[in-house]
Amino acid sequence: MRLSELLDHDNIIIQCHNDPDADAIASGYALYTWFRKMNKNVRLIYSGRSQISKPNLIMMIKELNIPIEYVESMDRFDGLLITVDCQYGAGNVKKFEAAHIAIIDHHQQEITGIPQSDIRSFLASCSTLVWKKLLDEGFNVNDYPHVATALWFGLYSDTNGFSELNHPLDRDMRDGLIYDKALIRRLKNSNLTLTDLETAGMALIRTSYNRKNRFAVIKTNPCDPNILGYISDMAYQVDVIDVCVVYNEINSGIKYSVRSSTHEIMANELAAWIADDIGSGGGHAEKAGGFISYLNFEQKYPNINADEYLLSRMSEYFSSFDVIYAGKHEIQMSEMKRYKKLPVICGYVRSTDVFPVGTPLLVRTLMGDYDDLVADDGLYLMIGTKGEVSPIAKKMFERNYRIIDESFDLETEYFSSVRNKISGETIDLRSKARKCVSTGEGRILAKPLSRFTKVFTIWDKDTYMLGRPGDYLAVRTEDHNDIYVIRGDIFSQIYQEISD
């Protein structure tokens, strides 16, 4: 759903969820500004049991001149009602009758049957979704400093200070917005109240600790989501805690924060595991978080409460995976079959076609950021059939691929980009990518995985590749230390079994 599809309506109300947070307010304000620019009659409202009282939200509204109204009741509205950061009819937003309804949200889908909906649960904030929709309409948010500052703070607040970023679009917005740094400092420093400190202290007293696996699960009373991160940051500094999960229950579900101090467990991967099929989770290797929808939780686990679920889910996690360290692990070759690479068309980009030699690069991909690369004649970037990107040495590229003199394009959720770390200039790889095809010279040994497997490769000893059941564990025939994982959904498309 594009925003321009909603311009048939002259009278519009944008409604945040009850007791709105910074993300809801920012999202609503950005939409309000755009519709006003389109000469529409617009209101920005919220409802609930009480009016906004959090110090930094009051400051945000005042300093950015956000025209948000508290509404307890309303007659049937004949125009368009847009619920933002929530879904019309869900439990966390008061239901006002309206002739036309639209939904813009980033949580797990709870409400169906409303055609004009855009719900993207893979994004970390609704601010990101609204920013992208405005970008698609040619609206430059940075021309409106108050809106840019609001959206930046909305993402910051909904991700525990950017520790729970799920998607490259979240990072693109964070890096691209020009915001009021002085105001942001003031908003950050007005985040906690004395009640929040009391909540943190009480939660830490009630820690559930697993001595065998060195993890803790901590429940808090209802509080601002940022308090979860504050408690997590304290808990995982304890000498006997390697991993912790701090959570609370809100109107629509379970919000949780994850921390990990061991490189064998990435917090973002654990956050996604906890929410599997019933929510969403993500972030960074050390800090992450997620949300579980009550609707999905109660359907799948009707007989247990949140505390029981999290404790059992954590215990399951620690017994669910194997760890392989390339260079130290002896592969059982007898269990593996030989494969050759098929002539699959992929994409490639010479790093020096993007930026000059010596430029420090940040390559943004769906799987994360490569932030320690430098443009060099010997460095290429490979783009796979699903849009996945990986660095490759020029010599390796020339040995295994043949160039096709055509541009390479791909329908994918996110086409990767490269950022100049000095100037901040960002270039979409779509504009630079060319086609290539594998020569079929490459040979590997591989076998399907039956368990989750974490592989620390010879080229990255700090971050593991996660293989899931159905993925393939692979090793190059010419170097048995070069062990890695190939996704199961693409393996048969790029490799063929051979007998020699």
C-alpha positions as CSV (number, residue, x, y, z in Angstrom):
1,M,0.0,0.0,0.0
2,R,1.5,3.3,-1.1
3,L,0.6,6.5,0.8
4,S,-0.6,8.1,-2.5
5,E,-3.4,5.5,-2.6
6,L,-4.9,7.2,0.4
7,L,-5.2,10.6,-1.1
8,D,-8.8,10.1,-2.3
9,H,-9.7,11.1,1.3
10,D,-9.8,14.7,2.3
11,N,-10.4,14.2,6.0
12,I,-7.9,11.9,7.8
13,I,-7.4,10.9,11.5
14,I,-4.1,9.3,12.4
15,Q,-4.4,7.2,15.6
16,C,-1.5,6.0,17.7
17,H,-2.0,3.0,20.1
18,N,-3.1,3.7,23.7
19,D,-0.4,5.1,26.0
20,P,1.8,5.8,22.9
21,D,5.6,5.6,23.0
22,A,8.1,7.6,21.0
23,D,7.9,5.3,17.9
24,A,4.1,5.6,17.7
25,I,4.2,9.4,18.2
26,A,7.0,9.8,15.6
27,S,5.3,7.7,13.0
28,G,2.0,9.5,13.4
29,Y,3.7,12.9,13.3
30,A,5.6,12.1,10.1
31,L,2.4,10.9,8.4
32,Y,0.5,14.0,9.7
33,T,3.2,16.2,8.1
34,W,3.0,14.5,4.8
35,F,-0.8,14.6,4.6
36,R,-0.8,18.2,5.5
37,K,1.7,18.9,2.7
38,M,-0.8,17.1,0.4
39,N,-3.5,19.7,1.6
40,K,-5.5,17.2,3.6
41,N,-7.4,18.0,6.8
42,V,-5.5,15.9,9.4
43,R,-5.6,15.1,13.1
44,L,-3.2,13.1,15.2
45,I,-4.8,11.4,18.2
46,Y,-4.4,8.7,20.9
47,S,-6.6,7.3,23.6
48,G,-6.3,4.9,26.6
49,R,-6.6,5.1,30.3
50,S,-4.3,8.1,30.8
51,Q,-2.6,10.9,29.0
52,I,1.1,10.9,28.2
53,S,3.2,11.5,31.3
54,K,6.7,10.1,30.6
55,P,9.2,13.1,30.8
56,N,11.0,12.6,27.6
57,L,7.8,12.1,25.6
58,I,6.4,15.3,27.0
59,M,9.6,17.0,26.0
60,M,9.6,15.4,22.5
61,I,6.0,16.6,21.9
62,K,6.7,20.2,23.1
63,E,10.1,20.7,21.4
64,L,9.1,19.3,18.1
65,N,5.7,20.9,18.0
66,I,3.8,17.6,17.6
67,P,0.0,18.3,17.5
68,I,-1.1,15.1,19.2
69,E,-4.5,15.1,20.9
70,Y,-5.8,12.9,23.7
71,V,-9.3,11.6,22.8
72,E,-11.6,9.6,25.2
73,S,-14.6,9.3,22.8
74,M,-15.5,10.2,19.3
75,D,-18.6,10.1,17.1
76,R,-18.4,7.9,13.9
77,F,-15.8,9.4,11.6
78,D,-16.9,9.7,7.9
79,G,-13.3,10.0,6.6
80,L,-10.2,7.8,6.7
81,L,-8.8,6.5,10.1
82,I,-5.2,5.3,10.0
83,T,-3.9,3.3,12.9
84,V,-0.2,3.6,13.2
85,D,2.2,1.4,15.2
86,C,-0.9,-0.7,16.0
87,Q,-3.7,-2.5,14.2
88,Y,-7.4,-1.4,14.1
89,G,-9.4,-3.6,16.4
90,A,-6.5,-5.0,18.4
91,G,-6.4,-4.9,22.2
92,N,-3.9,-2.0,22.5
93,V,-5.8,0.6,20.6
94,K,-9.3,2.1,21.4
95,K,-11.7,1.2,18.6
96,F,-13.4,4.3,17.1
97,E,-15.9,3.8,14.3
98,A,-14.9,5.2,10.9
99,A,-16.1,4.9,7.3
100,H,-12.7,3.9,6.0
101,I,-9.7,2.2,7.8
102,A,-6.0,1.8,7.0
103,I,-3.3,0.2,9.0
104,I,0.5,1.0,9.1
105,D,2.3,-1.2,11.6
106,H,5.5,-3.3,12.2
107,H,4.2,-5.8,14.8
108,Q,3.1,-9.4,14.0
109,Q,-0.2,-9.3,12.1
110,E,-3.2,-9.8,14.4
111,I,-6.0,-8.2,12.3
112,T,-6.9,-9.4,8.9
113,G,-9.6,-8.3,6.4
114,I,-8.6,-4.7,6.1
115,P,-7.4,-4.2,2.5
116,Q,-5.5,-1.0,3.0
117,S,-2.9,-2.4,5.3
118,D,0.9,-2.3,5.4
119,I,2.3,-4.5,8.2
120,R,6.0,-5.4,8.1
121,S,7.0,-7.3,11.2
122,F,10.6,-7.7,10.0
123,L,11.2,-4.0,10.7
124,A,12.4,-2.8,14.2
125,S,10.2,0.2,14.3
126,C,7.1,1.7,12.7
127,S,9.2,4.9,12.2
128,T,11.3,2.9,9.7
129,L,8.2,1.8,7.8
130,V,6.8,5.3,7.6
131,W,10.2,6.7,6.5
132,K,10.4,4.1,3.7
133,K,6.8,4.9,2.6
134,L,7.6,8.6,2.5
135,L,10.8,7.9,0.6
136,D,8.8,6.0,-2.0
137,E,6.6,9.1,-2.4
138,G,9.7,11.3,-3.1
139,F,9.3,13.1,0.3
140,N,12.7,14.1,1.7
141,V,12.3,13.8,5.4
142,N,15.5,15.8,6.0
143,D,13.8,18.9,4.6
144,Y,11.7,18.7,7.8
145,P,14.1,18.7,10.7
146,H,11.5,18.1,13.4
147,V,10.1,15.1,11.6
148,A,13.7,13.7,11.0
149,T,14.5,14.1,14.7
150,A,11.2,12.4,15.8
151,L,11.7,9.4,13.5
152,W,15.4,9.0,14.6
153,F,14.3,9.0,18.3
154,G,11.3,6.7,17.5
155,L,13.7,4.0,16.1
156,Y,16.2,4.6,18.9
157,S,13.6,4.2,21.6
158,D,12.0,1.1,20.1
159,T,15.3,-0.7,19.7
160,N,17.0,-0.1,23.1
161,G,19.4,2.5,21.7
162,F,19.8,0.7,18.4
163,S,20.8,-2.6,20.0
164,E,17.8,-4.5,18.4
165,L,18.0,-3.4,14.8
166,N,16.4,-6.1,12.7
167,H,16.8,-5.1,9.1
168,P,19.1,-3.1,6.8
169,L,16.3,-0.5,6.2
170,D,16.4,0.2,10.0
171,R,20.1,0.9,9.7
172,D,19.6,2.9,6.5
173,M,17.2,5.3,8.2
174,R,19.4,5.6,11.3
175,D,22.4,6.6,9.1
176,G,20.5,8.8,6.7
177,L,18.5,11.1,9.0
178,I,19.8,14.5,9.9
179,Y,18.5,15.1,13.4
180,D,18.8,17.6,16.3
181,K,21.7,16.1,18.3
182,A,21.3,18.5,21.2
183,L,17.6,17.7,21.6
184,I,18.3,13.9,21.3
185,R,20.8,14.2,24.2
186,R,18.2,15.8,26.3
187,L,15.6,13.2,25.5
188,K,18.0,10.4,26.3
189,N,18.8,11.9,29.6
190,S,15.2,12.2,30.6
191,N,14.4,8.6,30.1
192,L,14.2,7.2,33.6
193,T,12.0,8.0,36.5
194,L,12.4,7.0,40.2
195,T,9.6,4.5,39.6
196,D,11.7,3.0,36.8
197,L,14.7,2.6,39.2
198,E,12.4,0.9,41.7
199,T,11.1,-1.5,38.9
200,A,14.7,-2.4,38.0
201,G,15.7,-3.1,41.6
202,M,12.6,-5.4,42.2
203,A,13.2,-7.3,39.0
204,L,16.8,-8.1,39.8
205,I,15.8,-9.5,43.1
206,R,13.5,-12.1,41.3
207,T,16.2,-13.4,38.9
208,S,15.7,-17.1,37.7
209,Y,19.2,-18.5,37.2
210,N,20.3,-21.6,35.4
211,R,23.7,-22.6,36.8
212,K,24.5,-25.3,34.2
213,N,24.1,-23.1,31.1
214,R,24.9,-19.8,32.9
215,F,21.7,-17.9,31.8
216,A,19.2,-15.8,33.7
217,V,15.6,-15.0,33.0
218,I,14.2,-11.9,34.7
219,K,10.6,-10.6,34.8
220,T,9.8,-7.0,35.4
221,N,6.6,-5.2,36.3
222,P,5.0,-3.2,33.5
223,C,7.5,-0.5,32.4
224,D,8.9,1.4,29.5
225,P,10.6,-1.0,27.0
226,N,13.9,0.8,27.5
227,I,14.0,-0.3,31.1
228,L,14.3,-3.9,29.9
229,G,17.6,-3.0,28.2
230,Y,18.8,-1.1,31.3
231,I,18.2,-4.2,33.5
232,S,19.8,-6.5,30.9
233,D,22.9,-4.4,30.7
234,M,23.4,-4.8,34.4
235,A,22.5,-8.5,34.6
236,Y,24.9,-9.8,32.0
237,Q,27.9,-8.0,33.7
238,V,27.5,-10.5,36.5
239,D,30.5,-12.9,36.5
240,V,28.4,-16.1,36.5
241,I,25.8,-14.9,33.8
242,D,26.8,-15.3,30.1
243,V,23.3,-14.8,28.7
244,C,20.2,-13.1,30.1
245,V,16.6,-12.4,29.0
246,V,14.6,-9.6,30.7
247,Y,10.9,-9.4,29.8
248,N,7.6,-7.9,30.8
249,E,4.0,-8.4,29.7
250,I,2.1,-5.5,28.0
251,N,-1.4,-5.3,26.6
252,S,-0.7,-7.1,23.4
253,G,2.1,-9.4,24.2
254,I,5.6,-10.1,25.7
255,K,8.4,-7.6,25.2
256,Y,11.9,-8.9,25.9
257,S,15.5,-7.9,25.8
258,V,18.5,-10.3,25.3
259,R,22.1,-9.9,26.1
260,S,25.0,-12.3,25.5
261,S,28.7,-12.1,26.5
262,T,29.8,-15.3,24.8
263,H,30.7,-15.5,21.1
264,E,29.1,-19.0,20.8
265,I,25.6,-17.4,21.3
266,M,24.7,-14.3,19.3
267,A,21.9,-12.4,21.1
268,N,20.1,-11.6,17.8
269,E,19.9,-15.3,16.9
270,L,18.7,-16.2,20.4
271,A,16.1,-13.4,20.2
272,A,14.8,-14.9,17.0
273,W,14.7,-18.4,18.4
274,I,12.6,-17.3,21.4
275,A,10.0,-15.7,19.1
276,D,9.9,-18.5,16.5
277,D,6.5,-18.6,14.8
278,I,4.8,-16.5,17.5
279,G,6.7,-13.1,17.2
280,S,9.8,-11.5,15.9
281,G,13.3,-10.9,17.3
282,G,16.6,-9.5,16.2
283,G,19.4,-7.1,16.9
284,H,23.2,-7.4,17.3
285,A,25.5,-10.2,18.4
286,E,25.8,-8.8,21.9
287,K,22.4,-7.0,22.4
288,A,19.0,-7.9,20.9
289,G,15.4,-8.1,21.7
290,G,11.9,-9.1,20.5
291,F,8.2,-9.2,20.9
292,I,5.8,-12.1,21.2
293,S,2.1,-11.6,20.3
294,Y,-0.4,-12.8,22.9
295,L,-2.7,-13.9,20.1
296,N,-0.1,-16.2,18.7
297,F,1.3,-17.3,22.1
298,E,-2.1,-18.4,23.5
299,Q,-3.0,-20.3,20.3
300,K,0.3,-22.3,20.3
301,Y,0.9,-22.5,24.1
302,P,-2.5,-22.4,25.8
303,N,-1.4,-24.2,29.0
304,I,1.7,-22.3,30.1
305,N,2.5,-18.8,31.2
306,A,5.2,-16.5,29.9
307,D,7.7,-17.4,32.6
308,E,7.4,-21.1,32.0
309,Y,7.7,-20.6,28.3
310,L,10.9,-18.5,28.4
311,L,12.6,-20.8,30.9
312,S,11.8,-24.0,28.9
313,R,12.6,-22.3,25.6
314,M,16.0,-21.2,26.9
315,S,16.8,-24.7,28.2
316,E,15.8,-26.2,24.8
317,Y,18.0,-23.7,23.0
318,F,21.1,-24.7,24.9
319,S,20.6,-28.4,24.0
320,S,19.7,-27.7,20.3
321,F,23.0,-26.9,18.6
322,D,26.5,-28.1,17.8
323,V,29.5,-25.9,17.4
324,I,32.3,-26.4,14.8
325,Y,35.5,-24.4,14.7
326,A,37.1,-24.6,11.2
327,G,40.8,-25.5,11.4
328,K,40.2,-27.5,14.7
329,H,37.3,-29.8,13.6
330,E,37.8,-33.0,11.8
331,I,35.1,-33.5,9.2
332,Q,33.8,-37.1,8.8
333,M,34.2,-37.3,5.0
334,S,32.5,-40.7,4.8
335,E,29.2,-39.1,5.6
336,M,29.5,-36.5,2.9
337,K,28.8,-36.5,-0.9
338,R,30.7,-34.8,-3.7
339,Y,29.1,-31.9,-5.6
340,K,30.1,-29.5,-8.3
341,K,28.8,-26.0,-8.8
342,L,26.2,-25.5,-11.5
343,P,26.4,-22.7,-14.1
344,V,24.2,-20.4,-12.1
345,I,24.0,-16.7,-13.0
346,C,25.0,-14.4,-10.2
347,G,26.0,-10.8,-9.8
348,Y,29.3,-9.2,-8.9
349,V,30.6,-5.7,-8.3
350,R,34.3,-4.6,-8.3
351,S,34.8,-2.6,-5.1
352,T,36.7,0.0,-7.0
353,D,33.8,0.5,-9.4
354,V,31.9,1.9,-6.3
355,F,34.6,3.9,-4.6
356,P,38.3,4.7,-5.2
357,V,41.1,2.4,-3.9
358,G,41.7,2.8,-0.2
359,T,38.1,3.9,0.7
360,P,36.9,2.3,3.9
361,L,33.6,0.6,3.1
362,L,30.5,-0.5,4.9
363,V,28.5,-3.1,2.9
364,R,24.9,-3.4,4.0
365,T,23.2,-6.7,3.4
366,L,20.1,-8.5,4.5
367,M,22.3,-10.7,6.7
368,G,24.1,-7.8,8.4
369,D,26.9,-5.3,7.7
370,Y,30.5,-5.9,6.5
371,D,32.1,-2.9,8.1
372,D,35.8,-3.6,7.9
373,L,36.3,-3.7,4.1
374,V,38.5,-1.4,2.0
375,A,38.1,-0.7,-1.7
376,D,40.9,-2.5,-3.5
377,D,41.6,-3.8,-7.0
378,G,41.7,-7.3,-5.5
379,L,38.3,-7.1,-3.8
380,Y,35.0,-8.1,-5.5
381,L,31.5,-8.4,-4.0
382,M,29.4,-11.4,-5.0
383,I,25.6,-11.2,-5.1
384,G,23.8,-14.5,-4.9
385,T,20.4,-15.7,-6.3
386,K,18.6,-14.6,-3.1
387,G,20.3,-11.2,-2.9
388,E,22.9,-12.5,-0.4
389,V,26.3,-10.6,-0.6
390,S,29.8,-11.8,0.3
391,P,33.3,-10.5,-0.3
392,I,35.5,-12.5,-2.7
393,A,39.2,-12.1,-3.7
394,K,39.7,-11.3,-7.4
395,K,41.8,-14.4,-8.0
396,M,39.1,-16.7,-6.5
397,F,36.5,-14.9,-8.6
398,E,38.4,-15.3,-11.9
399,R,39.1,-18.9,-11.1
400,N,35.4,-19.8,-10.5
401,Y,33.3,-17.3,-12.5
402,R,33.0,-16.1,-16.1
403,I,31.8,-12.5,-16.7
404,I,28.7,-11.8,-18.8
405,D,28.7,-8.2,-20.1
406,E,25.2,-7.4,-18.9
407,S,23.7,-5.6,-15.9
408,F,22.5,-7.7,-13.0
409,D,19.1,-7.1,-11.4
410,L,17.1,-9.1,-8.9
411,E,13.7,-8.9,-7.2
412,T,14.6,-9.1,-3.6
413,E,13.4,-7.7,-0.3
414,Y,16.5,-5.5,0.0
415,F,19.2,-4.9,-2.6
416,S,22.5,-4.3,-0.8
417,S,24.3,-0.9,-0.7
418,V,27.8,0.3,-0.1
419,R,28.6,3.3,2.2
420,N,31.8,5.4,2.1
421,K,32.7,5.4,5.8
422,I,34.5,8.7,5.5
423,S,32.0,10.8,3.5
424,G,28.9,9.0,4.4
425,E,27.9,8.7,0.7
426,T,25.8,5.6,0.0
427,I,25.5,3.8,-3.4
428,D,23.0,1.1,-4.2
429,L,24.8,-1.9,-5.7
430,R,21.9,-2.4,-8.1
431,S,23.4,0.4,-10.2
432,K,26.8,-1.2,-10.4
433,A,26.1,-5.0,-10.5
434,R,27.1,-7.0,-13.5
435,K,26.3,-10.6,-14.4
436,C,28.6,-13.6,-14.1
437,V,28.2,-17.3,-14.2
438,S,30.0,-20.1,-12.3
439,T,32.4,-22.1,-14.4
440,G,31.6,-25.4,-12.7
441,E,35.2,-25.9,-11.6
442,G,34.5,-25.7,-7.9
443,R,34.1,-29.0,-6.0
444,I,32.8,-29.5,-2.5
445,L,31.9,-32.2,0.0
446,A,28.5,-31.6,1.7
447,K,25.9,-33.2,3.9
448,P,22.4,-32.0,5.1
449,L,22.2,-30.9,8.7
450,S,19.8,-32.6,11.2
451,R,20.6,-30.2,14.0
452,F,21.3,-26.5,14.4
453,T,25.0,-26.1,13.8
454,K,27.2,-23.0,14.4
455,V,30.3,-22.9,12.2
456,F,33.2,-20.5,13.0
457,T,34.9,-20.3,9.5
458,I,38.6,-19.8,8.8
459,W,37.9,-16.3,7.6
460,D,35.8,-15.2,10.6
461,K,36.7,-16.7,13.9
462,D,34.5,-14.4,15.9
463,T,31.1,-14.7,14.3
464,Y,29.5,-18.0,13.4
465,M,27.4,-19.1,10.4
466,L,24.2,-20.6,11.7
467,G,23.1,-23.8,9.9
468,R,19.5,-25.0,10.4
469,P,18.1,-28.5,9.9
470,G,17.9,-28.9,6.1
471,D,20.8,-26.6,5.4
472,Y,24.1,-28.1,4.2
473,L,27.5,-28.4,5.9
474,A,30.1,-28.0,3.2
475,V,33.9,-28.2,2.9
476,R,36.0,-27.4,-0.1
477,T,37.8,-30.4,-1.5
478,E,41.1,-28.5,-1.9
479,D,41.1,-27.2,1.6
480,H,39.4,-29.3,4.4
481,N,39.8,-26.4,6.8
482,D,37.4,-24.3,4.7
483,I,34.1,-25.4,6.3
484,Y,30.9,-23.4,5.9
485,V,27.1,-23.5,5.6
486,I,24.9,-23.4,2.5
487,R,21.2,-22.6,2.8
488,G,19.0,-25.6,2.1
489,D,16.6,-23.6,-0.1
490,I,19.3,-22.7,-2.6
491,F,21.6,-25.7,-2.4
492,S,20.0,-27.8,-5.2
493,Q,19.9,-24.7,-7.4
494,I,23.6,-24.1,-7.3
495,Y,25.2,-27.6,-6.7
496,Q,24.9,-31.0,-8.4
497,E,26.0,-34.3,-7.0
498,I,28.8,-36.1,-8.8
499,S,30.4,-39.5,-8.5
500,D,34.1,-38.7,-9.3
